[in-house]
Amino acid sequence: MRKVIVLMMLCAGFSGMAQSHGKHQHKGNSMADMTPEQIATLQTKKMTLALDLSETQQTKVQKLHLESATLAKEKMAAYKAKKANGEVQKPTSDERYAMKNQMLERDLAEQEQMKQILDKDQFEKWQKMKAESRKHWKEGRKQNSSGQDGKA
């Protein structure tokens, strides 16, 4: 009887840990509930703290972040609508190429605009921040994909 109770307590503990683990997987999704204006403001303030932006720089960067956040929200809304209708399909290689090409063109345009707004030292620091952010994003995606493969 004692063994059965201990076994039940262990099972309850493990299931509790497994459920709490699932809650933390979408931690980075907190911006999904924010408006583009809120996202742009937070991103601009973060850059201001890191790069010591002037008021005019903040205004220009805020505008860029707002455009970017609005575009991202529109794309996400379109994707969710397609997903709800069951229209989401794996993109073909040509579609993946076109999406990747568009993304790189947006990145180049953003880089050129930042080069116009920031001074040389700020721009170099911004590039390092961006590279570090992408590195962490890629590492997170690798961990999520490897974690999902292990569950199936």
N, CA and C atoms as an extended XYZ file, in Angstrom:
456
Properties=species:S:1:pos:R:3:atomname:S:1:resname:S:1:resid:I:1 pbc="F F F"
N         0.822       -1.186        0.000 N   MET     1
C         0.000        0.000        0.000 CA  MET     1
C         0.873        1.258        0.000 C   MET     1
N         1.938        1.219        0.810 N   ARG     2
C         2.833        2.352        0.896 CA  ARG     2
C         3.497        2.608       -0.466 C   ARG     2
N         3.873        1.532       -1.157 N   LYS     3
C         4.502        1.671       -2.475 CA  LYS     3
C         3.544        2.290       -3.479 C   LYS     3
N         2.280        1.925       -3.416 N   VAL     4
C         1.277        2.469       -4.327 CA  VAL     4
C         1.121        3.973       -4.107 C   VAL     4
N         1.089        4.400       -2.845 N   ILE     5
C         0.945        5.822       -2.525 CA  ILE     5
C         2.170        6.598       -3.004 C   ILE     5
N         3.360        6.071       -2.767 N   VAL     6
C         4.588        6.723       -3.221 CA  VAL     6
C         4.604        6.815       -4.746 C   VAL     6
N         4.194        5.751       -5.411 N   LEU     7
C         4.153        5.737       -6.864 CA  LEU     7
C         3.167        6.776       -7.395 C   LEU     7
N         1.992        6.889       -6.753 N   MET     8
C         0.999        7.872       -7.180 CA  MET     8
C         1.519        9.297       -6.983 C   MET     8
N         2.222        9.532       -5.886 N   MET     9
C         2.771       10.864       -5.634 CA  MET     9
C         3.846       11.211       -6.654 C   MET     9
N         4.668       10.264       -7.004 N   LEU    10
C         5.691       10.490       -8.024 CA  LEU    10
C         5.056       10.813       -9.371 C   LEU    10
N         4.031       10.055       -9.747 N   CYS    11
C         3.339       10.300      -11.018 CA  CYS    11
C         2.708       11.688      -11.031 C   CYS    11
N         2.088       12.075       -9.925 N   ALA    12
C         1.474       13.401       -9.842 CA  ALA    12
C         2.543       14.486       -9.954 C   ALA    12
N         3.675       14.291       -9.332 N   GLY    13
C         4.770       15.258       -9.406 CA  GLY    13
C         5.315       15.398      -10.810 C   GLY    13
N         5.528       14.278      -11.482 N   PHE    14
C         6.040       14.323      -12.842 CA  PHE    14
C         5.054       14.964      -13.795 C   PHE    14
N         3.776       14.658      -13.654 N   SER    15
C         2.793       15.255      -14.555 CA  SER    15
C         2.678       16.756      -14.297 C   SER    15
N         2.805       17.177      -13.057 N   GLY    16
C         2.793       18.603      -12.745 CA  GLY    16
C         3.975       19.324      -13.362 C   GLY    16
N         5.143       18.690      -13.320 N   MET    17
C         6.332       19.289      -13.922 CA  MET    17
C         6.189       19.350      -15.435 C   MET    17
N         5.623       18.342      -16.038 N   ALA    18
C         5.461       18.325      -17.490 CA  ALA    18
C         4.492       19.414      -17.937 C   ALA    18
N         3.432       19.629      -17.177 N   GLN    19
C         2.475       20.657      -17.534 CA  GLN    19
C         3.066       22.050      -17.366 C   GLN    19
N         3.820       22.287      -16.322 N   SER    20
C         4.402       23.610      -16.131 CA  SER    20
C         5.461       23.888      -17.186 C   SER    20
N         6.140       22.849      -17.685 N   HIS    21
C         7.136       23.026      -18.736 CA  HIS    21
C         6.476       23.540      -20.010 C   HIS    21
N         5.308       23.048      -20.325 N   GLY    22
C         4.604       23.456      -21.533 CA  GLY    22
C         4.202       24.919      -21.509 C   GLY    22
N         3.954       25.482      -20.350 N   LYS    23
C         3.540       26.877      -20.231 CA  LYS    23
C         4.671       27.828      -20.609 C   LYS    23
N         5.891       27.433      -20.392 N   HIS    24
C         7.027       28.313      -20.640 CA  HIS    24
C         7.502       28.275      -22.086 C   HIS    24
N         6.967       27.399      -22.889 N   GLN    25
C         7.437       27.299      -24.267 CA  GLN    25
C         7.060       28.525      -25.079 C   GLN    25
N         5.957       29.188      -24.770 N   HIS    26
C         5.507       30.333      -25.555 CA  HIS    26
C         5.803       31.653      -24.852 C   HIS    26
N         6.835       31.665      -24.058 N   LYS    27
C         7.205       32.835      -23.287 CA  LYS    27
C         7.547       34.020      -24.207 C   LYS    27
N         8.203       33.778      -25.317 N   GLY    28
C         8.599       34.840      -26.226 CA  GLY    28
C         7.463       35.392      -27.049 C   GLY    28
N         6.266       34.866      -26.880 N   ASN    29
C         5.127       35.272      -27.665 CA  ASN    29
C         4.368       36.427      -27.024 C   ASN    29
N         4.940       37.105      -26.033 N   SER    30
C         4.237       38.150      -25.308 CA  SER    30
C         3.900       39.348      -26.188 C   SER    30
N         4.639       39.587      -27.232 N   MET    31
C         4.369       40.724      -28.114 CA  MET    31
C         3.168       40.462      -29.023 C   MET    31
N         2.710       39.245      -29.093 N   ALA    32
C         1.571       38.924      -29.949 CA  ALA    32
C         0.305       39.636      -29.482 C   ALA    32
N         0.218       39.950      -28.199 N   ASP    33
C        -0.962       40.604      -27.655 CA  ASP    33
C        -0.863       42.129      -27.700 C   ASP    33
N         0.261       42.663      -28.130 N   MET    34
C         0.459       44.114      -28.135 CA  MET    34
C         0.098       44.712      -29.492 C   MET    34
N        -0.205       46.013      -29.478 N   THR    35
C        -0.468       46.727      -30.728 CA  THR    35
C         0.868       47.060      -31.388 C   THR    35
N         0.867       47.363      -32.685 N   PRO    36
C         2.116       47.766      -33.337 CA  PRO    36
C         2.744       48.995      -32.674 C   PRO    36
N         1.913       49.925      -32.195 N   GLU    37
C         2.424       51.121      -31.537 CA  GLU    37
C         3.155       50.761      -30.245 C   GLU    37
N         2.594       49.825      -29.486 N   GLN    38
C         3.235       49.407      -28.243 CA  GLN    38
C         4.562       48.702      -28.523 C   GLN    38
N         4.555       47.841      -29.518 N   ILE    39
C         5.785       47.125      -29.888 CA  ILE    39
C         6.858       48.113      -30.309 C   ILE    39
N         6.479       49.065      -31.172 N   ALA    40
C         7.435       50.056      -31.670 CA  ALA    40
C         7.993       50.895      -30.528 C   ALA    40
N         7.155       51.271      -29.591 N   THR    41
C         7.602       52.073      -28.457 CA  THR    41
C         8.605       51.304      -27.607 C   THR    41
N         8.289       50.045      -27.313 N   LEU    42
C         9.205       49.243      -26.501 CA  LEU    42
C        10.541       49.026      -27.213 C   LEU    42
N        10.490       48.719      -28.501 N   GLN    43
C        11.735       48.513      -29.252 CA  GLN    43
C        12.566       49.786      -29.297 C   GLN    43
N        11.902       50.919      -29.475 N   THR    44
C        12.616       52.196      -29.536 CA  THR    44
C        13.250       52.522      -28.190 C   THR    44
N        12.521       52.299      -27.106 N   LYS    45
C        13.080       52.570      -25.780 CA  LYS    45
C        14.268       51.659      -25.488 C   LYS    45
N        14.165       50.403      -25.911 N   LYS    46
C        15.278       49.471      -25.717 CA  LYS    46
C        16.514       49.952      -26.485 C   LYS    46
N        16.310       50.407      -27.720 N   MET    47
C        17.435       50.928      -28.505 CA  MET    47
C        17.982       52.208      -27.893 C   MET    47
N        17.093       53.058      -27.379 N   THR    48
C        17.532       54.308      -26.762 CA  THR    48
C        18.431       54.027      -25.570 C   THR    48
N        18.053       53.043      -24.765 N   LEU    49
C        18.882       52.684      -23.619 CA  LEU    49
C        20.229       52.123      -24.055 C   LEU    49
N        20.221       51.299      -25.077 N   ALA    50
C        21.458       50.642      -25.512 CA  ALA    50
C        22.381       51.577      -26.286 C   ALA    50
N        21.788       52.489      -27.086 N   LEU    51
C        22.599       53.304      -27.988 CA  LEU    51
C        22.633       54.788      -27.632 C   LEU    51
N        21.913       55.188      -26.581 N   ASP    52
C        21.844       56.589      -26.159 CA  ASP    52
C        21.407       57.482      -27.327 C   ASP    52
N        20.214       57.216      -27.844 N   LEU    53
C        19.689       57.961      -28.989 CA  LEU    53
C        19.232       59.361      -28.588 C   LEU    53
N        19.384       60.303      -29.514 N   SER    54
C        18.873       61.651      -29.293 CA  SER    54
C        17.362       61.652      -29.559 C   SER    54
N        16.701       62.772      -29.266 N   GLU    55
C        15.254       62.869      -29.484 CA  GLU    55
C        14.906       62.692      -30.969 C   GLU    55
N        15.665       63.322      -31.852 N   THR    56
C        15.364       63.201      -33.285 CA  THR    56
C        15.609       61.773      -33.763 C   THR    56
N        16.655       61.145      -33.258 N   GLN    57
C        16.918       59.752      -33.617 CA  GLN    57
C        15.783       58.858      -33.116 C   GLN    57
N        15.316       59.112      -31.893 N   GLN    58
C        14.222       58.314      -31.339 CA  GLN    58
C        12.970       58.414      -32.213 C   GLN    58
N        12.671       59.611      -32.670 N   THR    59
C        11.485       59.819      -33.506 CA  THR    59
C        11.599       59.039      -34.807 C   THR    59
N        12.757       59.111      -35.435 N   LYS    60
C        12.959       58.401      -36.704 CA  LYS    60
C        12.945       56.884      -36.510 C   LYS    60
N        13.588       56.416      -35.453 N   VAL    61
C        13.631       54.981      -35.171 CA  VAL    61
C        12.227       54.473      -34.811 C   VAL    61
N        11.485       55.273      -34.055 N   GLN    62
C        10.105       54.920      -33.700 CA  GLN    62
C         9.271       54.711      -34.972 C   GLN    62
N         9.443       55.585      -35.935 N   LYS    63
C         8.695       55.475      -37.198 CA  LYS    63
C         9.050       54.169      -37.917 C   LYS    63
N        10.342       53.837      -37.973 N   LEU    64
C        10.772       52.591      -38.619 CA  LEU    64
C        10.214       51.370      -37.886 C   LEU    64
N        10.284       51.400      -36.565 N   HIS    65
C         9.774       50.274      -35.784 CA  HIS    65
C         8.267       50.126      -35.949 C   HIS    65
N         7.559       51.243      -36.047 N   LEU    66
C         6.107       51.183      -36.231 CA  LEU    66
C         5.757       50.563      -37.587 C   LEU    66
N         6.476       50.959      -38.629 N   GLU    67
C         6.244       50.371      -39.955 CA  GLU    67
C         6.502       48.864      -39.928 C   GLU    67
N         7.584       48.480      -39.301 N   SER    68
C         7.959       47.071      -39.221 CA  SER    68
C         6.938       46.271      -38.412 C   SER    68
N         6.524       46.803      -37.269 N   ALA    69
C         5.565       46.098      -36.415 CA  ALA    69
C         4.202       45.990      -37.091 C   ALA    69
N         3.801       47.037      -37.805 N   THR    70
C         2.518       47.010      -38.515 CA  THR    70
C         2.549       45.945      -39.607 C   THR    70
N         3.626       45.890      -40.357 N   LEU    71
C         3.769       44.875      -41.403 CA  LEU    71
C         3.741       43.470      -40.801 C   LEU    71
N         4.444       43.290      -39.695 N   ALA    72
C         4.482       41.975      -39.040 CA  ALA    72
C         3.088       41.572      -38.554 C   ALA    72
N         2.350       42.512      -37.970 N   LYS    73
C         0.987       42.217      -37.500 CA  LYS    73
C         0.084       41.842      -38.669 C   LYS    73
N         0.210       42.560      -39.788 N   GLU    74
C        -0.604       42.260      -40.965 CA  GLU    74
C        -0.294       40.869      -41.503 C   GLU    74
N         0.975       40.544      -41.584 N   LYS    75
C         1.369       39.220      -42.074 CA  LYS    75
C         0.886       38.117      -41.138 C   LYS    75
N         0.979       38.354      -39.831 N   MET    76
C         0.531       37.361      -38.860 CA  MET    76
C        -0.980       37.177      -38.940 C   MET    76
N        -1.714       38.274      -39.105 N   ALA    77
C        -3.173       38.184      -39.212 CA  ALA    77
C        -3.564       37.411      -40.472 C   ALA    77
N        -2.871       37.667      -41.576 N   ALA    78
C        -3.164       36.948      -42.813 CA  ALA    78
C        -2.864       35.460      -42.663 C   ALA    78
N        -1.759       35.140      -41.988 N   TYR    79
C        -1.398       33.744      -41.775 CA  TYR    79
C        -2.427       33.045      -40.898 C   TYR    79
N        -2.848       33.726      -39.820 N   LYS    80
C        -3.836       33.129      -38.921 CA  LYS    80
C        -5.162       32.903      -39.637 C   LYS    80
N        -5.547       33.833      -40.521 N   ALA    81
C        -6.789       33.668      -41.275 CA  ALA    81
C        -6.690       32.457      -42.205 C   ALA    81
N        -5.553       32.314      -42.867 N   LYS    82
C        -5.346       31.153      -43.734 CA  LYS    82
C        -5.372       29.866      -42.930 C   LYS    82
N        -4.735       29.899      -41.756 N   LYS    83
C        -4.677       28.713      -40.911 CA  LYS    83
C        -6.078       28.332      -40.430 C   LYS    83
N        -6.879       29.331      -40.081 N   ALA    84
C        -8.243       29.072      -39.613 CA  ALA    84
C        -9.097       28.462      -40.722 C   ALA    84
N        -8.852       28.869      -41.951 N   ASN    85
C        -9.601       28.344      -43.094 CA  ASN    85
C        -9.021       27.036      -43.626 C   ASN    85
N        -7.914       26.601      -43.048 N   GLY    86
C        -7.273       25.366      -43.495 CA  GLY    86
C        -6.525       25.521      -44.807 C   GLY    86
N        -6.155       26.742      -45.143 N   GLU    87
C        -5.482       27.011      -46.414 CA  GLU    87
C        -3.956       27.013      -46.303 C   GLU    87
N        -3.428       26.767      -45.115 N   VAL    88
C        -1.980       26.805      -44.921 CA  VAL    88
C        -1.366       25.535      -45.500 C   VAL    88
N        -0.432       25.745      -46.395 N   GLN    89
C         0.291       24.629      -46.997 CA  GLN    89
C         1.775       24.937      -46.934 C   GLN    89
N         2.572       23.904      -46.997 N   LYS    90
C         4.016       24.088      -47.002 CA  LYS    90
C         4.395       24.819      -48.286 C   LYS    90
N         5.177       25.905      -48.173 N   PRO    91
C         5.531       26.657      -49.385 CA  PRO    91
C         6.455       25.858      -50.305 C   PRO    91
N         6.309       26.124      -51.583 N   THR    92
C         7.185       25.489      -52.568 CA  THR    92
C         8.570       26.134      -52.454 C   THR    92
N         9.541       25.566      -53.144 N   SER    93
C        10.888       26.129      -53.082 CA  SER    93
C        10.913       27.535      -53.681 C   SER    93
N        10.123       27.778      -54.718 N   ASP    94
C        10.057       29.117      -55.310 CA  ASP    94
C         9.425       30.113      -54.340 C   ASP    94
N         8.386       29.682      -53.624 N   GLU    95
C         7.741       30.557      -52.644 CA  GLU    95
C         8.680       30.857      -51.479 C   GLU    95
N         9.423       29.835      -51.025 N   ARG    96
C        10.399       30.051      -49.954 CA  ARG    96
C        11.483       31.025      -50.405 C   ARG    96
N        11.929       30.873      -51.649 N   TYR    97
C        12.930       31.774      -52.206 CA  TYR    97
C        12.397       33.204      -52.230 C   TYR    97
N        11.167       33.380      -52.684 N   ALA    98
C        10.569       34.715      -52.764 CA  ALA    98
C        10.414       35.333      -51.371 C   ALA    98
N         9.972       34.528      -50.393 N   MET    99
C         9.815       35.046      -49.027 CA  MET    99
C        11.163       35.443      -48.442 C   MET    99
N        12.154       34.587      -48.630 N   LYS   100
C        13.488       34.874      -48.103 CA  LYS   100
C        14.071       36.118      -48.769 C   LYS   100
N        13.855       36.253      -50.077 N   ASN   101
C        14.341       37.403      -50.824 CA  ASN   101
C        13.682       38.689      -50.312 C   ASN   101
N        12.366       38.653      -50.080 N   GLN   102
C        11.661       39.820      -49.542 CA  GLN   102
C        12.195       40.193      -48.161 C   GLN   102
N        12.419       39.191      -47.336 N   MET   103
C        12.925       39.436      -45.997 CA  MET   103
C        14.307       40.099      -46.050 C   MET   103
N        15.167       39.590      -46.918 N   LEU   104
C        16.508       40.164      -47.034 CA  LEU   104
C        16.462       41.584      -47.580 C   LEU   104
N        15.542       41.847      -48.515 N   GLU   105
C        15.391       43.211      -49.037 CA  GLU   105
C        14.925       44.164      -47.945 C   GLU   105
N        13.994       43.708      -47.096 N   ARG   106
C        13.543       44.543      -45.974 CA  ARG   106
C        14.696       44.794      -45.001 C   ARG   106
N        15.504       43.754      -44.742 N   ASP   107
C        16.649       43.906      -43.843 CA  ASP   107
C        17.662       44.904      -44.397 C   ASP   107
N        17.917       44.828      -45.701 N   LEU   108
C        18.850       45.770      -46.320 CA  LEU   108
C        18.322       47.195      -46.253 C   LEU   108
N        17.030       47.360      -46.502 N   ALA   109
C        16.424       48.691      -46.431 CA  ALA   109
C        16.491       49.237      -45.007 C   ALA   109
N        16.197       48.374      -44.027 N   GLU   110
C        16.275       48.793      -42.624 CA  GLU   110
C        17.706       49.185      -42.269 C   GLU   110
N        18.664       48.404      -42.720 N   GLN   111
C        20.073       48.696      -42.428 CA  GLN   111
C        20.468       50.039      -43.027 C   GLN   111
N        20.039       50.292      -44.241 N   GLU   112
C        20.377       51.560      -44.903 CA  GLU   112
C        19.734       52.735      -44.163 C   GLU   112
N        18.496       52.570      -43.725 N   GLN   113
C        17.822       53.635      -42.980 CA  GLN   113
C        18.499       53.870      -41.632 C   GLN   113
N        18.879       52.794      -40.960 N   MET   114
C        19.575       52.938      -39.675 CA  MET   114
C        20.924       53.618      -39.864 C   MET   114
N        21.571       53.330      -40.968 N   LYS   115
C        22.864       53.960      -41.252 CA  LYS   115
C        22.690       55.473      -41.387 C   LYS   115
N        21.538       55.893      -41.937 N   GLN   116
C        21.262       57.327      -42.088 CA  GLN   116
C        20.917       57.984      -40.743 C   GLN   116
N        20.282       57.236      -39.853 N   ILE   117
C        19.813       57.789      -38.576 CA  ILE   117
C        20.904       57.793      -37.513 C   ILE   117
N        21.645       56.698      -37.410 N   LEU   118
C        22.626       56.526      -36.337 CA  LEU   118
C        23.998       57.052      -36.741 C   LEU   118
N        24.792       57.420      -35.749 N   ASP   119
C        26.179       57.767      -36.049 CA  ASP   119
C        26.984       56.471      -36.190 C   ASP   119
N        28.235       56.587      -36.541 N   LYS   120
C        29.045       55.408      -36.858 CA  LYS   120
C        29.139       54.425      -35.689 C   LYS   120
N        29.426       54.934      -34.493 N   ASP   121
C        29.558       54.058      -33.320 CA  ASP   121
C        28.224       53.395      -32.971 C   ASP   121
N        27.147       54.170      -33.019 N   GLN   122
C        25.823       53.617      -32.730 CA  GLN   122
C        25.459       52.538      -33.746 C   GLN   122
N        25.770       52.793      -35.010 N   PHE   123
C        25.438       51.839      -36.058 CA  PHE   123
C        26.186       50.529      -35.864 C   PHE   123
N        27.474       50.605      -35.518 N   GLU   124
C        28.254       49.393      -35.282 CA  GLU   124
C        27.694       48.606      -34.095 C   GLU   124
N        27.339       49.317      -33.037 N   LYS   125
C        26.765       48.663      -31.855 CA  LYS   125
C        25.411       48.040      -32.206 C   LYS   125
N        24.610       48.740      -33.004 N   TRP   126
C        23.309       48.228      -33.431 CA  TRP   126
C        23.479       46.943      -34.238 C   TRP   126
N        24.471       46.915      -35.133 N   GLN   127
C        24.731       45.706      -35.924 CA  GLN   127
C        25.108       44.529      -35.020 C   GLN   127
N        25.920       44.787      -33.996 N   LYS   128
C        26.305       43.723      -33.066 CA  LYS   128
C        25.087       43.233      -32.286 C   LYS   128
N        24.241       44.161      -31.855 N   MET   129
C        23.020       43.796      -31.131 CA  MET   129
C        22.113       42.937      -32.015 C   MET   129
N        21.974       43.327      -33.251 N   LYS   130
C        21.114       42.614      -34.193 CA  LYS   130
C        21.665       41.201      -34.442 C   LYS   130
N        22.973       41.095      -34.614 N   ALA   131
C        23.586       39.786      -34.837 CA  ALA   131
C        23.409       38.885      -33.615 C   ALA   131
N        23.572       39.450      -32.435 N   GLU   132
C        23.403       38.676      -31.199 CA  GLU   132
C        21.952       38.220      -31.051 C   GLU   132
N        21.038       39.102      -31.384 N   SER   133
C        19.612       38.768      -31.299 CA  SER   133
C        19.260       37.625      -32.253 C   SER   133
N        19.772       37.689      -33.454 N   ARG   134
C        19.513       36.615      -34.427 CA  ARG   134
C        20.126       35.301      -33.976 C   ARG   134
N        21.298       35.386      -33.365 N   LYS   135
C        21.964       34.185      -32.863 CA  LYS   135
C        21.094       33.509      -31.802 C   LYS   135
N        20.579       34.304      -30.857 N   HIS   136
C        19.716       33.752      -29.806 CA  HIS   136
C        18.424       33.206      -30.392 C   HIS   136
N        17.873       33.888      -31.390 N   TRP   137
C        16.633       33.445      -32.028 CA  TRP   137
C        16.846       32.095      -32.707 C   TRP   137
N        17.954       31.961      -33.416 N   LYS   138
C        18.242       30.696      -34.093 CA  LYS   138
C        18.471       29.568      -33.088 C   LYS   138
N        19.167       29.870      -31.992 N   GLU   139
C        19.398       28.850      -30.965 CA  GLU   139
C        18.070       28.407      -30.350 C   GLU   139
N        17.186       29.350      -30.113 N   GLY   140
C        15.875       29.028      -29.564 CA  GLY   140
C        15.061       28.159      -30.500 C   GLY   140
N        15.139       28.442      -31.794 N   ARG   141
C        14.410       27.636      -32.780 CA  ARG   141
C        14.981       26.227      -32.834 C   ARG   141
N        16.305       26.102      -32.719 N   LYS   142
C        16.913       24.772      -32.738 CA  LYS   142
C        16.458       23.971      -31.522 C   LYS   142
N        16.415       24.614      -30.355 N   GLN   143
C        15.984       23.923      -29.141 CA  GLN   143
C        14.527       23.513      -29.238 C   GLN   143
N        13.669       24.393      -29.775 N   ASN   144
C        12.252       24.064      -29.897 CA  ASN   144
C        12.032       22.925      -30.879 C   ASN   144
N        12.741       22.939      -32.001 N   SER   145
C        12.535       21.880      -32.986 CA  SER   145
C        13.075       20.544      -32.479 C   SER   145
N        14.182       20.574      -31.747 N   SER   146
C        14.709       19.318      -31.214 CA  SER   146
C        13.850       18.813      -30.073 C   SER   146
N        13.235       19.711      -29.308 N   GLY   147
C        12.347       19.314      -28.231 CA  GLY   147
C        11.065       18.716      -28.754 C   GLY   147
N        10.564       19.217      -29.870 N   GLN   148
C         9.340       18.681      -30.451 CA  GLN   148
C         9.576       17.316      -31.067 C   GLN   148
N        10.762       17.139      -31.655 N   ASP   149
C        11.055       15.840      -32.266 CA  ASP   149
C        11.110       14.739      -31.214 C   ASP   149
N        11.590       15.083      -30.018 N   GLY   150
C        11.716       14.097      -28.963 CA  GLY   150
C        10.372       13.664      -28.405 C   GLY   150
N         9.336       14.504      -28.513 N   LYS   151
C         8.028       14.188      -27.960 CA  LYS   151
C         7.224       13.281      -28.868 C   LYS   151
N         7.449       13.367      -30.172 N   ALA   152
C         6.614       12.633      -31.121 CA  ALA   152
C         6.930       11.177      -31.202 C   ALA   152
